[in-house]
C-alpha cells in the first residue's frame, strides 16, 4: 500500500470511487472533512490580515481547495495524477492545476507571492519517507521565512490513537500505515518548520463512528485538553522557524 500509493490514482475509476464513495455524504471521511473545513477556514480568518495564496500539494480532487474558496486570493493545486486534477475541476474546485512528477527534484512552486498557505491532506501517511521529505521541502520553497505564511498537514493515521490500540496484528506486522507525532515533528524540524498548533478531528475508528452514542462521546472527548494526542486524524499547523 505505501509504495504504490501514488500510482493508484492514475486510474479514473479509483479517482471516482475516492470522490464519491470514500467521501460520500455522511461518511466517516466526509464527517471529518466537515470539521477540518471549519477549522481551516477559522485559521485563515484568524491568522491572515490579507487573503493568502493557497498551494495545495497532492491536491487530489481539490477538497482542501474547495475548503478555502472565497478566503484566498489565488489557489494552485499540484498532483502527480492528471485524472485527480480533472476530477477536481469537474466537481467545482477552483484553482490552477500543475502536474508534478512522482519523483526527482523537489517541484518548484508557482511564484505567486505572500502571504501563502500550503496544505497537504492524505499524503504523508501512505508514502515512502523520501516522498514526505520532498513534500515538506516543497512547502519550504513556498514559505522561505516565518512571515511567509503557514503550512497545514494532515496525518490520518496517528500512531498513538485508538485505532492503534484496537489493531489486529498479522505475523507481527501492522496491517495499516501509522505515523507518530514525533515523526511528524522530526520531519518538520528537518526542513525548518515548527508546529504551532495540533488539532485532532476524530478519536474513533471508522467502524465505531457508525454508532451514534460513540459519536457523541467522541465530540465530548475532542474538547478535552490534550485529546488531540490520541486522535486518529490530526492536523498540524506550522510555520518556518525564526
C-alpha positions as CSV (number, residue, x, y, z in Angstrom):
1,X,0.0,0.0,0.0
2,X,2.7,2.5,1.0
3,X,5.0,2.1,-2.0
4,X,2.3,2.1,-4.7
5,X,0.0,4.7,-3.2
6,X,1.0,7.5,-5.7
7,X,0.3,5.2,-8.6
8,X,-3.2,4.2,-7.5
9,X,-4.9,7.4,-8.5
10,X,-3.7,7.3,-12.1
11,X,-6.8,5.2,-12.7
12,X,-10.0,7.1,-13.4
13,X,-12.2,4.5,-11.6
14,X,-10.1,4.8,-8.5
15,X,-10.4,8.6,-8.6
16,X,-14.2,8.4,-9.0
17,X,-14.5,6.0,-6.1
18,X,-12.3,8.2,-3.9
19,X,-14.5,11.2,-4.6
20,X,-18.0,9.6,-4.5
21,X,-17.6,6.6,-2.2
22,X,-14.9,7.4,0.3
23,X,-16.3,10.9,0.7
24,X,-19.9,10.1,0.2
25,X,-22.3,12.3,2.2
26,X,-22.4,11.4,5.9
27,X,-19.5,9.0,5.6
28,X,-16.7,8.8,8.1
29,X,-14.3,10.7,5.8
30,X,-16.9,13.4,5.0
31,X,-17.7,14.0,8.7
32,X,-14.0,14.5,9.5
33,X,-13.7,16.8,6.4
34,X,-16.5,19.0,7.7
35,X,-14.7,19.5,11.0
36,X,-11.5,20.2,9.2
37,X,-13.2,22.7,6.9
38,X,-14.5,24.7,9.9
39,X,-11.0,24.7,11.5
40,X,-9.1,25.6,8.3
41,X,-11.5,28.5,7.4
42,X,-11.2,29.8,11.0
43,X,-7.5,29.5,10.9
44,X,-7.2,31.6,7.7
45,X,-9.6,34.2,9.0
46,X,-7.7,34.4,12.3
47,X,-4.0,34.3,11.1
48,X,-4.0,36.3,7.8
49,X,-4.6,40.0,7.6
50,X,-4.8,39.8,3.8
51,X,-6.1,36.8,1.8
52,X,-3.2,34.3,1.2
53,X,-2.4,32.3,-1.9
54,X,-3.1,28.6,-1.4
55,X,-0.6,26.0,-2.6
56,X,-2.3,22.5,-2.2
57,X,0.3,19.8,-2.7
58,X,-1.1,16.3,-3.6
59,X,-4.3,18.2,-4.2
60,X,-6.3,15.2,-5.3
61,X,-9.8,16.1,-6.2
62,X,-9.3,19.6,-4.7
63,X,-11.1,19.1,-1.4
64,X,-8.7,21.4,0.5
65,X,-9.0,23.9,-2.3
66,X,-12.8,23.9,-2.1
67,X,-12.5,24.3,1.7
68,X,-10.9,27.7,1.3
69,X,-13.0,29.0,-1.6
70,X,-13.6,32.7,-1.0
71,X,-10.8,33.1,1.5
72,X,-7.8,33.0,-0.7
73,X,-6.8,35.4,-3.5
74,X,-5.5,32.6,-5.7
75,X,-5.1,28.8,-5.5
76,X,-2.7,26.3,-7.1
77,X,-3.1,22.6,-7.0
78,X,-0.2,20.2,-7.5
79,X,-0.6,16.5,-8.1
80,X,1.1,13.6,-9.9
81,X,-2.3,12.4,-11.3
82,X,-3.9,14.2,-14.2
83,X,-7.0,12.2,-13.5
84,X,-7.3,13.6,-10.0
85,X,-7.0,17.1,-11.2
86,X,-9.5,16.6,-13.9
87,X,-12.0,15.3,-11.3
88,X,-11.1,18.3,-9.1
89,X,-12.1,20.7,-11.9
90,X,-15.2,18.6,-12.7
91,X,-16.6,18.8,-9.1
92,X,-16.0,22.6,-8.9
93,X,-12.6,23.1,-7.4
94,X,-11.4,26.5,-8.5
95,X,-7.6,26.6,-8.9
96,X,-4.8,26.5,-11.4
97,X,-3.6,22.9,-11.8
98,X,0.0,21.7,-12.1
99,X,1.0,18.1,-12.7
100,X,4.3,17.2,-11.0
101,X,6.5,14.1,-11.5
102,X,6.3,11.2,-9.0
103,X,10.0,11.5,-8.1
104,X,13.1,13.5,-8.9
105,X,13.9,17.0,-7.7
106,X,11.7,18.9,-5.4
107,X,8.9,20.6,-7.6
108,X,9.2,24.3,-8.0
109,X,6.1,26.2,-6.8
110,X,4.5,28.8,-8.9
111,X,5.8,32.2,-7.9
112,X,2.5,33.7,-6.5
113,X,3.6,36.0,-3.7
114,X,3.0,36.1,0.0
115,X,1.3,35.5,2.4
116,X,0.7,31.9,1.4
117,X,-0.8,28.8,2.9
118,X,0.4,25.3,1.9
119,X,-2.0,22.5,2.5
120,X,-1.3,18.7,2.4
121,X,-4.1,16.3,3.0
122,X,-4.0,12.5,3.0
123,X,-0.4,12.4,1.7
124,X,2.2,11.8,4.3
125,X,0.8,8.6,5.8
126,X,0.9,6.2,2.9
127,X,4.1,7.2,1.1
128,X,7.8,6.5,1.4
129,X,9.8,8.7,3.8
130,X,11.6,10.2,0.8
131,X,8.2,11.4,-0.6
132,X,7.4,13.0,2.8
133,X,10.7,14.9,2.7
134,X,10.1,16.0,-0.8
135,X,6.7,17.3,0.0
136,X,7.8,19.3,3.1
137,X,10.8,20.6,1.1
138,X,8.3,21.9,-1.5
139,X,6.5,23.7,1.4
140,X,9.8,25.2,2.5
141,X,10.2,26.6,-1.0
142,X,6.8,28.3,-0.8
143,X,7.4,29.5,2.7
144,X,11.0,30.6,3.0
145,X,10.5,32.7,6.1
146,X,8.4,32.7,9.3
147,X,6.4,35.6,8.0
148,X,5.7,34.0,4.6
149,X,2.6,32.1,5.8
150,X,1.5,28.7,7.2
151,X,1.8,25.0,6.5
152,X,-1.2,22.7,7.3
153,X,-0.6,18.9,7.1
154,X,-2.9,16.0,7.8
155,X,-1.9,12.8,9.5
156,X,-4.9,10.4,9.1
157,X,-3.2,7.5,10.9
158,X,-1.8,8.8,14.2
159,X,0.3,6.0,15.8
160,X,-0.9,7.0,19.3
161,X,-4.6,6.7,18.5
162,X,-7.4,4.3,19.5
163,X,-7.0,2.7,16.1
164,X,-3.5,1.6,17.1
165,X,-4.8,0.2,20.4
166,X,-7.5,-1.8,18.7
167,X,-5.3,-3.0,15.8
168,X,-5.1,-6.6,14.9
169,X,-1.6,-7.9,14.1
170,X,-0.7,-10.2,11.3
171,X,2.7,-12.1,11.7
172,X,3.9,-9.2,13.9
173,X,3.3,-6.6,11.2
174,X,0.7,-3.9,11.3
175,X,-1.9,-4.0,8.5
176,X,-2.2,-0.3,8.1
177,X,0.1,2.7,8.0
178,X,0.8,4.8,11.1
179,X,2.7,8.0,11.7
180,X,3.5,9.3,15.2
181,X,3.5,12.9,16.4
182,X,7.3,12.6,17.0
183,X,7.8,11.5,13.4
184,X,5.8,14.4,12.1
185,X,7.7,16.9,14.3
186,X,11.1,15.5,13.3
187,X,10.1,15.8,9.6
188,X,9.1,19.4,10.0
189,X,12.2,20.2,12.0
190,X,14.5,18.8,9.3
191,X,13.0,21.4,6.9
192,X,13.0,24.3,9.3
193,X,9.4,24.3,10.4
194,X,8.0,24.4,13.9
195,X,4.5,23.2,14.9
196,X,2.4,26.0,16.4
197,X,-0.9,24.0,16.7
198,X,-2.0,20.4,16.7
199,X,-5.7,19.6,16.4
200,X,-7.5,16.2,16.5
201,X,-10.7,15.6,14.5
202,X,-11.8,12.1,15.4
203,X,-11.0,9.8,18.3
204,X,-12.9,6.9,16.6
205,X,-12.1,4.2,14.1
206,X,-14.5,4.1,11.1
207,X,-16.4,1.2,12.5
208,X,-17.1,2.9,15.8
209,X,-18.0,6.2,14.0
210,X,-21.2,4.4,12.7
211,X,-22.5,4.3,16.3
212,X,-24.5,7.4,17.3
213,X,-23.5,7.0,21.0
214,X,-19.8,6.7,20.1
215,X,-20.0,9.8,18.0
216,X,-21.5,11.7,20.9
217,X,-18.7,10.5,23.2
218,X,-16.1,11.5,20.5
219,X,-17.5,15.0,20.3
220,X,-17.1,15.4,24.1
221,X,-13.6,13.8,24.2
222,X,-12.3,16.1,21.4
223,X,-13.0,19.1,23.6
224,X,-10.7,17.8,26.4
225,X,-7.2,19.3,26.7
226,X,-4.6,17.1,25.2
227,X,-7.1,14.8,23.5
228,X,-5.5,15.6,20.1
229,X,-2.6,13.3,21.1
230,X,-4.9,10.3,20.9
231,X,-7.0,11.3,17.9
232,X,-6.9,9.0,14.8
233,X,-7.0,12.1,12.5
234,X,-4.8,15.1,13.2
235,X,-3.9,18.4,11.6
236,X,-0.6,20.1,12.2
237,X,-0.2,23.8,11.6
238,X,3.4,25.0,11.3
239,X,5.4,28.0,10.3
240,X,9.1,28.4,9.4
241,X,11.4,28.9,12.4
242,X,12.6,32.4,13.1
